[in-house]
Amino acid sequence: MAQFYFSQTSVTQEFNAPLSLFELHQQIREELELAFPDSYWVVAEISQVTPDRRKGHCYLNLVDKGDNPRGAIQAQARATIWSSRFQMLGRYFEEKTGQPLKAGLKILFQAQVRFHELYGLSLDIINIDANYTIGDLARQRQETLKRLEAEGLLTANKELEMPLVPQRLAIVSSATAAGYQDFVHQLENNSYGYTFDTRLFPATVQGNEAPVSITKAMDLIARYSHLFDAIVIIRGGGSQTDLGCFDDYKVAAAIGNSPLPVITGIGHERDESIADLVAHTRQKTPTAVANYLIDKAHSFESEMEGLFDSIYMFASQQIRLTADKLERQSLKISNLTNGFLQENREQLEHFSKSLLLKPKSFLENQKHQLLNSERLLQAYTKDLLHLRGKELSDLTVCVEGIGQRWLHMKEQDLNKLVHCIETEAKDKHKRSQLSFVKCSDRLQYSAQKKLSSDSHRLDMLEMRIQANDPEKLLLRGYTLTLINGKIIKYMGQVKEGDVIETRLQDGKVHSLVVNKDENE
């Protein structure tokens, strides 16, 4: 611990001979030079940096906050880096740490204690250990990453789903930043003619005020998140040493809490910033972000064109299969109908023949029975007449009358029976004919209805195919560019000196390819 040693003259100074302030300061300077003759290595935090552009000096305000969690200042001092050393130390520090001396950095420096009668106590910095600051920055970065991970913010934005074609973009950048102008120009002049709706939320993207400015812009976007697809944070241009704000916890937390996926294009080639790590997608430059968005739109368009071709081929194949299936079904129905009609026709003919044969057989059987009855009756009558000739002689007239009446009654019964059989046979024949006609009509109606339905479906499919006919697309104002009869989709299909054909609604235009402009 440094101790102050005062000369004997100062201790024995007589009270009645007061010193002037200059004399007192002069004695203090002399005593400090004796007490602190060497240089000392000191750790402190820079609270303010004031470079003297005219003379080349650099003035710093240094503070020591100790381990106080509230950040209360325990000590402070002024320090100076004279121009002869500042040119060397400033350049060395910036090359080693990637950023200049600025407020908020902790530095390990070698200094000499100086006391000036007019300006008081100060430290003359003669050397700075940049490795200490690098370690402190790395520690702060690691602590920030651990805090973000503990709060679930390190991967929160990456877990959001990026729209297939993000076109409504909220941009966080400075309106005067060259990177912002490059980004907008690249989007508006893309070779595919895609349109993007961009809205700038102005923010400071470098310096000590940047974290608060970016956070405010992110909070404002979050309130209107339903109007946008994604957030783009771009910087571009400027010094690589002004990127410290993108390692700030507030900026990273704002990205992690964002309801929209965030794309960064800060414009540097060094290690990723914490903002890059937390963001959904990281690109190196604003132009790269624009190309990324354009490529996503082009990839989606190419995928849709591929799907259209697949659907067209599938529809054509289905139409062919349906036509073949319809033809087979039609032939099958026709064969089934003819077979069914033939089978029912044969059954009807067989049934008709059986109905015609049964009455005849029945009548012949009845006649046969009647003849047998007559023969039996005659034989019985003869026998009875022979046996009882005499008894029956008187009854001959009566028996003949009875026989005639009996025969007449039998004959009437037989006629009635024949009439009933013929009537029943005719009724069954008519009912069978009606049933056959109904079945035939029903089959013909069902077949016609099925054919009509399938024909209507074919007409609808043909109308859809015709609606997507390239010739009709030309009537809507589209054009087709072909080479050797094939549609041009990629720049690689065309080379200088080729003759390409552009089809319009009312004709064709042939052009000679002079040069090609491909996207970077």
C-alpha positions, 0 to 999 in steps of 0.5 A, spaced: 500 500 500 502 506 498 504 511 503 505 518 503 512 521 506 512 529 508 518 533 508 520 535 515 519 542 513 512 541 512 511 538 519 514 544 522 511 549 518 509 555 522 502 556 523 503 564 522 506 563 515 500 560 511 502 557 504 498 559 498 494 554 494 499 554 488 505 553 494 501 547 497 499 544 490 507 545 489 509 541 495 503 536 494 506 534 487 513 534 490 511 529 495 507 525 490 513 524 485 517 522 491 512 517 494 510 514 487 516 515 483 515 508 478 509 506 474 503 502 476 499 497 473 491 499 474 484 496 473 479 501 471 473 502 467 472 507 462 466 512 464 468 517 458 473 518 452 474 525 450 479 525 444 482 532 442 482 532 434 486 538 434 492 536 438 491 528 438 491 527 445 486 523 449 482 524 455 479 519 459 475 519 466 476 512 469 472 509 475 472 503 480 465 500 481 468 494 485 463 488 486 457 493 488 451 489 485 448 496 484 454 499 480 456 504 485 462 508 484 468 507 489 473 511 486 474 515 480 480 519 476 482 523 470 487 520 465 491 522 459 494 519 453 498 524 450 498 524 442 505 521 442 503 514 445 495 515 443 497 514 436 500 507 437 496 505 443 489 507 440 491 503 434 494 497 437 488 496 442 483 497 436 487 491 432 487 487 438 480 487 441 476 489 435 473 496 438 476 503 440 477 505 447 470 507 449 465 508 455 464 501 458 470 497 457 474 495 463 482 496 461 488 494 465 493 500 464 500 502 466 500 509 468 504 514 472 501 518 478 501 526 476 499 532 480 498 539 476 498 545 480 492 547 476 489 541 474 490 537 480 491 529 480 491 525 474 494 519 471 499 519 465 497 512 461 503 509 458 501 502 456 495 498 455 494 490 456 489 489 450 489 482 452 485 483 459 480 487 455 479 481 450 478 477 456 473 481 460 469 482 453 469 474 452 467 474 460 461 479 459 459 475 452 459 468 456 455 471 461 450 474 456 449 467 453 448 464 459 443 468 461 439 468 455 440 460 455 437 460 462 431 465 460 430 460 454 431 466 449 437 463 446 433 459 441 426 462 442 426 466 435 429 460 431 423 456 434 419 460 430 416 458 423 419 462 417 414 464 412 415 460 405 415 467 402 416 473 407 414 479 403 412 484 409 418 486 412 419 490 418 426 493 417 430 496 423 436 500 421 438 507 420 435 511 414 442 514 412 445 507 412 448 505 406 447 498 407 439 500 408 439 503 401 443 497 398 438 492 401 432 496 398 435 497 392 436 489 391 429 488 393 426 493 388 430 491 382 430 483 383 430 480 376 424 476 378 420 482 378 418 480 386 414 485 390 416 486 397 412 491 402 418 494 407 417 499 412 423 502 416 423 503 423 429 508 424 434 506 430 441 507 431 445 501 429 452 503 432 455 506 439 452 507 446 445 509 444 444 503 439 441 498 444 436 502 447 434 505 440 434 498 437 430 495 443 425 501 442 424 499 435 423 492 436 418 493 442 414 498 437 414 492 431 411 487 436 405 491 437 404 491 430 406 484 429 400 482 425 402 486 419 409 483 418 412 476 416 419 477 419 423 483 422 430 485 418 436 488 422 441 491 418 447 495 418 452 495 413 458 500 412 461 503 417 467 501 422 467 494 424 469 496 431 462 499 432 458 492 433 459 492 440 451 494 441 449 487 437 453 483 443 448 487 448 443 483 452 438 488 451 438 487 444 439 479 444 433 479 449 428 483 444 430 478 439 429 472 443 422 475 445 420 477 438 413 474 436 416 474 429 422 471 426 428 475 425 433 476 420 440 479 421 445 482 416 450 486 420 455 486 415 461 483 418 466 477 417 468 476 424 465 471 429 458 472 430 455 477 434 450 475 440 444 478 436 446 473 430 446 467 435 439 469 437 436 471 431 432 466 427 437 467 420 443 470 420 446 473 413 453 477 413 451 483 409 444 487 408 445 485 400 445 477 402 439 478 406 435 481 400 438 475 396 436 470 401 429 473 401 429 473 393 431 466 393 426 464 398 421 467 393 424 464 387 424 457 390 417 457 392 415 459 385 420 453 382 416 449 387 409 451 385 411 450 378 414 443 379 407 442 383 403 445 377 407 440 372 406 434 377 398 436 377 398 437 370 401 430 368 397 427 374 390 430 371 392 428 364 394 421 366 387 420 371 383 423 365 386 417 360 385 412 366 378 414 367 376 414 359 379 407 359 375 405 365 369 408 363 370 405 356 371 398 360 365 399 364 361 401 358 362 395 355 361 391 361 355 394 362 353 393 355 355 385 356 351 385 362 345 388 360 345 383 353 346 377 357 341 379 362 336 380 357 338 374 353 337 370 360 330 373 361 328 372 354 330 365 354 326 364 361 320 368 358 320 363 352 321 357 357 315 359 361 311 361 355 312 354 353 310 351 359 304 355 360 302 353 353 303 346 354 300 345 361 293 346 359 293 342 353 296 336 357 291 338 363 285 337 357 287 331 354 288 328 361 281 330 363 278 328 356 282 321 357 279 320 364 272 322 361 273 317 356 274 312 361 269 314 365 264 313 359 267 306 358 266 304 365 259 307 365 257 304 359 259 297 361 256 298 368 250 300 364 250 295 360 251 290 365 246 293 369 241 293 363 243 286 362 242 284 369 236 288 371 233 289 364 226 288 366 226 293 372 230 298 368 226 298 362 221 302 365 226 306 367 230 307 361 227 314 359 228 316 366 235 314 366 237 317 359 234 323 362 238 323 368 245 321 364 244 326 359 243 331 364 249 329 368 253 329 362 251 336 360 253 338 367 260 335 367 261 338 360 259 345 363 264 343 369 269 341 364 268 348 360 269 352 366 275 349 368 278 350 361 276 357 361 279 358 368 286 355 366 286 359 360 285 365 363 290 364 369 295 362 364 294 369 360 294 373 366 301 370 368 304 371 361 302 378 361 305 379 368 311 376 366 311 380 360 310 387 364 316 385 369 320 383 364 319 390 360 320 394 367 326 390 368 329 392 361 327 399 362 330 400 369 337 397 366 337 402 360 335 408 365 341 406 370 346 405 364 344 412 361 344 415 367 351 412 369 354 414 362 351 421 363 354 422 369 361 420 367 360 424 361 359 430 365 365 429 369 370 428 363 367 435 360 369 438 367 376 435 367 377 437 360 374 445 362 379 445 367 385 443 363 383 448 357 383 453 363 390 452 364 392 451 357 398 456 356 395 459 349 389 461 354 394 464 359 397 468 353 390 472 352 391 474 359 397 478 358 402 473 360 408 471 355 412 465 354 420 465 352 422 459 349 429 456 346 428 451 341 421 450 343 422 449 350 420 454 355 426 458 359 426 457 366 433 458 368 439 462 366 443 456 364 439 454 358 441 460 354 448 463 352 450 469 348 448 468 341 442 464 342 436 466 338 430 466 343 422 466 341 417 470 345 410 468 344 405 474 345 397 474 345 397 476 338 404 473 335 411 471 336 418 475 337 425 473 336 430 476 339 438 475 339 441 474 346 447 479 347 449 478 354 446 475 360 446 478 367 446 473 373 444 474 380 450 474 385 
